[in-house]
Amino acid sequence: MKQEKIIVKEQKGGRMKLYTFLMQYGGGTYIEQVHASDETNAMRIWLKQLNVGTIKGFTEKNREKLIKNDFVDEEPVLIEGCLNIWCFGIRIKKELALVNFVQTEV
């Protein structure tokens, strides 16, 4: 399987932030980090570079469908009482994946 390399560039007026994603799905926990300008773009970049080969029951076809949907129904929710920690869920086939992510550079 070919893994897609995503290159991020610093945007004018600000530097890219580091986000750490922790996904719980199918009895496993999967951790990835991405650089992005904000949490919405971080979600998109995370999904595009997610290595589905390491996730049991999650295929390229599943990922492509999620990318096409562009998180329309998955608004990140800021965790109450926390700074820079969000949560959202995505449905993969008939199972829910819980994704928490943290802006790890402030």
C-alpha positions as CSV (number, residue, x, y, z in Angstrom):
1,M,0.0,0.0,0.0
2,K,1.4,3.4,-0.9
3,Q,1.3,5.9,1.9
4,E,0.5,9.5,0.8
5,K,3.0,12.1,2.1
6,I,1.3,15.4,3.0
7,I,3.5,18.5,3.1
8,V,2.3,21.4,5.3
9,K,3.6,24.9,4.8
10,E,3.6,27.8,7.3
11,Q,0.7,30.1,6.5
12,K,1.1,33.9,6.4
13,G,0.4,35.5,9.7
14,G,0.9,32.4,11.8
15,R,2.6,29.2,12.4
16,M,1.2,25.7,12.0
17,K,0.1,24.1,15.2
18,L,0.8,20.5,16.2
19,Y,-2.3,18.3,16.9
20,T,-2.2,14.8,18.4
21,F,-5.1,12.5,17.5
22,L,-6.1,9.4,19.5
23,M,-8.7,7.2,17.8
24,Q,-10.4,4.3,19.6
25,Y,-11.9,1.8,17.1
26,G,-12.5,-1.9,17.0
27,G,-10.7,-2.6,20.3
28,G,-7.6,-0.6,19.4
29,T,-6.1,2.8,20.0
30,Y,-4.4,4.6,17.1
31,I,-2.3,7.7,17.6
32,E,-1.1,10.1,14.9
33,Q,0.2,13.7,14.8
34,V,-0.4,16.4,12.2
35,H,0.4,20.1,11.7
36,A,-2.4,22.4,10.8
37,S,-3.6,26.0,11.0
38,D,-6.7,25.1,13.1
39,E,-8.7,22.2,14.4
40,T,-10.9,21.8,11.3
41,N,-8.0,21.6,9.0
42,A,-6.2,19.3,11.5
43,M,-9.1,16.8,11.2
44,R,-8.9,16.8,7.4
45,I,-5.1,16.4,7.3
46,W,-5.3,13.6,9.9
47,L,-7.9,11.7,7.9
48,K,-5.9,12.1,4.6
49,Q,-2.7,10.8,6.1
50,L,-4.2,8.1,8.4
51,N,-2.5,4.8,7.8
52,V,-5.5,2.5,7.4
53,G,-3.3,-0.5,6.9
54,T,-2.7,-0.7,10.6
55,I,-6.4,-0.5,11.6
56,K,-8.3,-3.7,11.5
57,G,-11.6,-3.4,9.5
58,F,-10.8,0.1,8.2
59,T,-10.1,0.2,4.5
60,E,-9.0,2.8,1.9
61,K,-12.6,2.7,0.6
62,N,-13.9,3.6,4.1
63,R,-11.4,6.5,4.4
64,E,-12.2,7.8,0.9
65,K,-15.9,7.9,1.9
66,L,-15.1,9.9,5.0
67,I,-12.9,12.3,3.1
68,K,-15.7,12.8,0.6
69,N,-18.2,13.6,3.4
70,D,-15.7,16.2,4.7
71,F,-16.8,15.8,8.4
72,V,-20.3,17.3,7.5
73,D,-21.9,15.5,10.5
74,E,-18.8,15.4,12.7
75,E,-18.4,18.8,14.4
76,P,-15.4,18.8,16.8
77,V,-16.6,19.4,20.4
78,L,-14.3,21.3,22.8
79,I,-14.0,19.2,26.0
80,E,-15.6,21.2,28.8
81,G,-13.1,22.4,31.4
82,C,-10.1,21.7,29.1
83,L,-7.9,23.8,26.9
84,N,-7.3,22.8,23.3
85,I,-8.9,19.3,23.5
86,W,-11.7,18.2,21.2
87,C,-13.7,15.1,20.5
88,F,-15.7,13.8,17.6
89,G,-17.1,10.5,16.4
90,I,-17.0,8.9,12.9
91,R,-18.9,5.9,11.7
92,I,-16.8,3.3,10.0
93,K,-19.0,0.6,8.5
94,K,-21.5,0.0,11.4
95,E,-19.0,0.8,14.2
96,L,-18.3,4.1,15.9
97,A,-14.8,5.4,16.2
98,L,-14.2,7.9,19.0
99,V,-11.5,10.4,18.2
100,N,-10.0,12.8,20.7
101,F,-7.4,15.3,19.6
102,V,-5.2,17.8,21.4
103,Q,-3.5,20.9,20.2
104,T,-0.1,19.9,21.7
105,E,1.7,23.2,20.8
106,V,0.1,26.4,22.2
